[in-house]
Amino acid sequence: MGETVDLPDRDMWESDEMQETLVDQAHRNKAIVTRLFEEVAYPPRPDIDVLDEIIAPDYIQHNPFAAQGLEGVKRFFEWLTPLPEWLNAGGRLSVNMIAEGDFVVRQEIRTHGMLIDIFRVRDGLCREHWDAYRPNPGTPRLPGF
């Protein structure tokens, strides 16, 4: 059977202090995901070392073209970056992020399609990731996207 979890007192859960804590956690989690894109994925000279600060050693990756764990993420970004010109940050039209609990959903609308990434973030580290890319008709698709 599953492990037993002690739930917080309902009054505490609904308190202003708890709501502020949840909002702060959401902002911190979104900032971690933002670092992944702004410091690793999109710069012309990606800082692969940032991954040591934001990716858990036992990271779970649901993209079949990227290996598991921190080392797998590093290898994936070493292969992927710098991005080809048609896929670089210049093609971004808008980025939307939603965070709740341990999850951050990032939607990126691009000139050639839409990218969705979902991250599970806990204790300041990305621990799990799912992604999907929907290209506009006629747009090339990279493996794994």
NORMO-V739256 format. One record per helix or strand. SS is the DSSP state (H for helix, E for strand). FROM is the first residue (numbers start at 1). LEN is the number of residues. If there is no record, write none. Layout:
# NORMO-V739256
SS;FROM;LEN
SS;FROM;LEN
This chain:
# NORMO-V739256
H;10;4
H;16;26
H;48;7
E;55;7
H;69;12
H;85;3
H;89;3
E;92;9
E;103;8
E;113;10
E;125;11
